[in-house]
Amino acid sequence: MLSWLRRLLASPAKAGAAPGPAAAATPARDGRPGDEAYFRNALASDPANPGLNLGLAGSLRDQGKMNEALQAGERALELAPDHADAAYWLGWNLHALGRHMEAARILDQGLAYHPTHADMLCQRAKVHASLEQFDAAASRYQDALTQQPDHFSALANFGILKLKQHDAQHAVELLRRAADLEPYDGPALYFLGAALRETGQPDEAMACYEQALASMPEYGPAHMDLAILLRERGAIPEAIRHFRCALADVPNMPTLRNHLAEALLAAGEFTDAIESFRIILETEPQNLEALINLGSALQGLRRYAEAEEAYHQSLAIAPEHPAIHFNLGTLWQSKGYFSRGQARREAFAEAKQSYEAAIAREWTLPGEPRHIDTLLCLASLAMADLHLEQALAFYDRALALAPENADARTRRGQLALLMGDFAAGWRDYEYRFAQTGNKRLPSFTQPMWRNDFPLAGKTILLMAEQGMGDAIHFVRYVEQVAQQAPAAILIEAHEALRPLLATLPVPVTVLEPGRPFPPFDCYCPLMSLPYAFGTRIDTMPARLPYLAAEPGRIDHWNALLGKKTFPRIGIVWSGSPALNNDFHRSIALERFVGLLPPALQVYSLQKDLRESDAQALRELPNVIHFGAELGDYADTAAFIANLDLVISVDTSVAHLAGAMGKPVWILLPFLPDYRWLTERDDSPWYPTARLFRQPEAGDWDTVFAQVRQALDSRYLPNQAPS
């Protein structure tokens, strides 16, 4: 904001024409009143008329003939040294031309004759401000307002001055008064927004910026500051739009272009971000921030060699900058995630070295230690290799520095759950709502239920969160809720789950998403119920089935599947690509199908296909795919009810098969989700599940060999149809 403030501080707050004298009352001769010809003709017969000289000055100024205009204005003031309009006009225009000392002299001369002239007092204050004589400027603005309390320009510019002097509260008061006088003045509304932002009122600030843009749609300052607030709120696409508008107004402002590039980076629009950072670096090759961010954008496209080069160029400028070492750590960690064997180990070693270098440098930074983020990355690095105790130590170090850090708490909670420490895990996992990027708890007036008051006779709202699989997994707790004798149980869930959840073994009302809630007394997110009930491994509710298929749909799908000649196997090889960890859990179809013996009837339970899998499926006639026939999860449940076995990577379909009590074999990456625990091939959550784990990161071959062996022993080729 300050760069715009410096640009506009000395200028009139109100857009529009500069002050000009009224047309002389003399009748027109060889021109119209106000034209240069008119005034020259009038002056030919009355050269000593100060009003006519001042009128000529205004006419010349309007034509861009500034030197002649100033000469005419000076002539008017020479003829009448006490002429208030002449002094004000000449002082205003000299100030606008940047000739501040001359403007000060003229205005002081005018004020000697007219010490209570509010316009001149205000203009003199602006000149003081341009000369960085801020105390004198404040005094003159106050004098102007003493003479005329509703002087718009004095109020607006005094408010801007107070903002520059870091007296934002006083600035708000002055600028509010100005905005009341001129409610459509764009710059005044902009600076009021800036003052409100400085006083911690972002909502009001955004409203002012939007009002300013309604009056001046191309006003760059308002676009930029509105974009910054939008970015802080996570409204990145809107922020990008306003940054682009601001850049159209001021295309050569590196700070603004950097704001845009950073927003593009945050939005994952890496190609456009790279272009913006490169434009900045063309004119500022030593711009450290742009270099670091260029590396981040290149890294986002997995252009690791170019990203590493950008980071090393940054280190040549600032070898002790902790963020560069941190970014290098994330680069090597990312490379390691997509590598195997020795290449993975070497990349992780480089990552750890870079993170430790960042921590060594970040200790000296003021404020809350930034190296908390680095400790979290070190923890995730340790977890990737299943060094769980080491990861726990890093989380503990982070939380010793910032005990309420939601990211550290949530991740430590997930780690504790993976390690089987449910008491600590569920407690820390409650911090997920404050975690960066996560959905916040709703702002209900009703209390959240944590099993801390009786439910008898009350209506409770249970809310699904995160993915479909999470909802299917934790909806099992509805039976325990029902044991508390509530008057009613409401469940909010995704539309695709509604018919399925209606099959729960206790009465519930499944709400339609997006509609107002009916009256309720308390609420609880589904994934907070394990904490509410104090779930341990030996007390988790695992009575199956707790979800079922509708008989009519079962018959429909049995007819679609056709005559059963061999065991029916349903497969799911990939989940949603939007999940951060999808690369590690999903498998290409052509590779997945290779593990299946030919004497099986194989059915795809995938609803949506990636393009590469769609092509592979066309070349695999032994895999029957229904695709569009799968309408919702009730259809999927009916499909599963007709199968002998489901083989799936870690997806919602695996949870559904487990919830129905159907045999399900779940293929897990080396680092599994917290609910699958470690070092076991069964699941206490789903007694009918069998887990197949990668023995090493990326090693699906061993998993496939184990699955093939299990299939051969359980579903022999010569097995008769069951």
Number of C-alpha atoms within 10 A of each C-alpha: 13 11 10 14 16 13 9 16 20 23 19 20 23 17 12 7 7 14 13 19 19 14 18 18 9 11 11 16 12 13 15 13 19 19 18 19 17 22 29 18 16 23 17 9 9 13 16 15 15 23 24 28 29 31 28 31 30 29 23 20 19 16 10 11 13 18 12 14 24 22 16 24 28 22 20 27 25 14 16 16 17 16 19 19 21 30 25 27 26 28 30 28 20 20 21 16 11 13 14 22 16 15 25 22 14 23 25 19 20 24 20 10 13 16 15 15 17 24 21 25 28 28 29 29 30 32 30 22 22 19 14 12 13 19 14 16 25 22 16 23 28 20 20 27 21 13 15 15 14 15 19 23 24 31 28 30 32 30 31 30 26 21 24 18 12 13 16 23 15 17 28 25 15 21 29 22 19 26 20 13 14 16 15 17 21 26 24 30 30 27 31 31 30 30 30 24 20 18 15 11 13 19 12 16 25 23 15 25 27 20 20 27 23 14 15 16 14 17 21 23 28 32 26 26 25 28 29 23 18 19 20 11 11 15 15 21 16 14 26 24 15 23 27 20 21 25 21 13 14 15 13 12 13 20 12 20 23 20 21 27 29 27 25 22 23 16 16 14 16 21 14 15 26 23 14 21 26 17 17 22 18 10 11 13 13 15 16 21 15 27 28 23 24 27 28 28 27 22 23 18 13 15 14 19 12 14 25 20 13 22 24 19 19 24 19 12 14 12 12 15 16 26 22 29 26 24 24 28 28 24 28 23 28 20 20 23 20 15 17 16 12 10 14 19 16 17 22 27 17 19 27 23 17 24 28 20 19 25 21 13 16 20 13 10 11 8 6 10 16 16 23 23 16 28 24 23 22 26 27 22 24 20 19 19 15 17 13 18 15 16 25 21 16 23 26 19 17 24 20 12 13 15 12 13 17 20 25 28 26 23 23 27 27 23 29 24 24 20 18 18 15 21 17 16 23 25 19 23 25 17 18 21 16 17 18 11 10 11 12 11 12 10 7 9 8 11 11 19 20 17 15 9 7 11 20 13 12 16 19 24 26 25 19 20 18 10 14 19 17 16 23 25 21 21 22 24 19 21 16 13 18 19 11 14 15 15 14 19 21 21 26 21 21 18 15 14 17 20 16 23 22 18 16 17 15 14 14 16 14 21 19 14 13 9 7 8 12 9 10 15 17 18 21 20 20 24 22 21 23 20 20 15 16 15 15 16 13 8 11 15 19 18 13 17 17 23 23 23 21 17 10 9 17 20 15 13 20 16 11 12 17 8 9 14 13 20 20 22 22 24 25 25 23 24 22 17 12 8 10 8 16 15 17 17 25 22 19 13 22 16 13 18 19 11 17 18 16 12 17 20 20 24 21 18 23 20 15 14 15 13 9 11 17 13 13 15 19 11 11 13 10 15 18 15 20 14 13 10 12 19 11 16 21 25 21 23 24 23 23 28 23 20 21 17 20 26 22 27 23 25 22 21 26 26 24 27 29 29 27 20 21 23 20 28 25 25 27 22 24 22 23 21 17 16 16 24 19 18 9 11 14 18 17 16 21 25 17 18 24 18 20 22 25 19 15 15 20 19 15 22 14 15 19 21 12 15 20 17 15 13 16 14 10 10 21 15 15 8 13 10 10 9
